[in-house]
């Protein structure tokens, strides 16, 4: 995005410096008759500076009050990169997804717990340990709707060994195949059924009770359950990758012990990774937050350096940056009041506001330094017309995103409207008041 934006601005700059003057000169040569001068219309907004100069104390007081008020609300703005909030709320796919999840009583978020093992037996052991953790968490009341684990179909080798030992100890008792078959036939006759009709099932039961061998992953792959098993366990070269799935409700993320539970899963075995859409979203939020503010700081430093090279004065540099700095703070405060969250789309707009909004203060500062104290108000009105038109075209261009049906683009448009609008407003009101005070002190000295 930065590459495309920067390239577009450079191309526009080249056209403004070379193509535009050539077109103007070509037009002047073709139309030799003298044309009447028409003043630029800015809908009277350019006179805001003159109104501000009539009540400077009031302007400074109002700006200070708004700054203090928005600073408190700016601290309440949250970062929310949930993709579902960036999509239209009535989108058929979202509605259908929510209905299916409600009907099936399934969690809205899925957590995948993956582990790497050297053998299939080790992978099954890890699956069993994870399943025990899941069941324990559900018993403790965690917001978990259900879990999926290969251990539900194929018990770990250690558990199979214990189960087989338990069956072997009772081979002459409750697990004796002859006794079990006899009891089942008696129960069937008592209920009025013909035991012969259930003979295939009874035969299978006898074989199961007589079996003293553990089920292995290789044996599972030779059965119709192979496709199901590969959803949980697959071989990758010399290693095996196993996965368990945990379906959680939204309340899981609000639980202060939820993150502690996820960390405890990693301690079960080496090379365990816990991932999911919500966890990836959190990681992206942290990354985007750090990157966005870092890039915003870089942009401010770069812009400050360029302005200083122009004015050769840190005081004028800070004055030119004042509209942008206050507009960013006011925008965050208004977002807090309106309940608009930050996301990875509208965060980009803040850097854009720095590049666009700083121009307004620079133009006014240049004109005031050229005109001096005697022609300050006249020069202010003239330069304000250009500032107003530049701000209005930017507001219309970026503000059109508000009309989008996509919430992510809408948030970008709203932030652009507030950031650019506040930058222009402060440049047209507060900045002239501060500039005239500075010019008066300079003239007196």
HELIX and SHEET records of a PDB file:
HELIX    1   1 UNK A    2  UNK A   14  1                                  13    
HELIX    2   2 UNK A   15  UNK A   19  3                                   5    
HELIX    3   3 UNK A   20  UNK A   30  1                                  11    
HELIX    4   4 UNK A   45  UNK A   47  5                                   3    
HELIX    5   5 UNK A   48  UNK A   54  1                                   7    
HELIX    6   6 UNK A   56  UNK A   74  1                                  19    
HELIX    7   7 UNK A   83  UNK A   86  5                                   4    
HELIX    8   8 UNK A   92  UNK A  104  1                                  13    
HELIX    9   9 UNK A  120  UNK A  139  1                                  20    
HELIX   10  10 UNK A  150  UNK A  152  5                                   3    
HELIX   11  11 UNK A  157  UNK A  169  1                                  13    
HELIX   12  12 UNK A  177  UNK A  190  1                                  14    
HELIX   13  13 UNK A  195  UNK A  198  5                                   4    
HELIX   14  14 UNK A  199  UNK A  210  1                                  12    
HELIX   15  15 UNK A  217  UNK A  221  1                                   5    
HELIX   16  16 UNK A  226  UNK A  230  1                                   5    
HELIX   17  17 UNK A  251  UNK A  254  1                                   4    
HELIX   18  18 UNK A  258  UNK A  266  1                                   9    
HELIX   19  19 UNK A  277  UNK A  311  1                                  35    
HELIX   20  20 UNK A  314  UNK A  338  1                                  25    
HELIX   21  21 UNK A  347  UNK A  371  1                                  25    
HELIX   22  22 UNK A  376  UNK A  399  1                                  24    
HELIX   23  23 UNK A  400  UNK A  403  5                                   4    
HELIX   24  24 UNK A  407  UNK A  428  1                                  22    
HELIX   25  25 UNK A  430  UNK A  444  1                                  15    
SHEET    1   A 4 UNK A 144  UNK A 148  0                                        
SHEET    2   A 4 UNK A 239  UNK A 248 -1                                        
SHEET    3   A 4 UNK A 109  UNK A 117 -1                                        
SHEET    4   A 4 UNK A 272  UNK A 276 -1                                        
SHEET    1   B 3 UNK A 144  UNK A 148  0                                        
SHEET    2   B 3 UNK A 239  UNK A 248 -1                                        
SHEET    3   B 3 UNK A 233  UNK A 236 -1                                        
END                                                                             
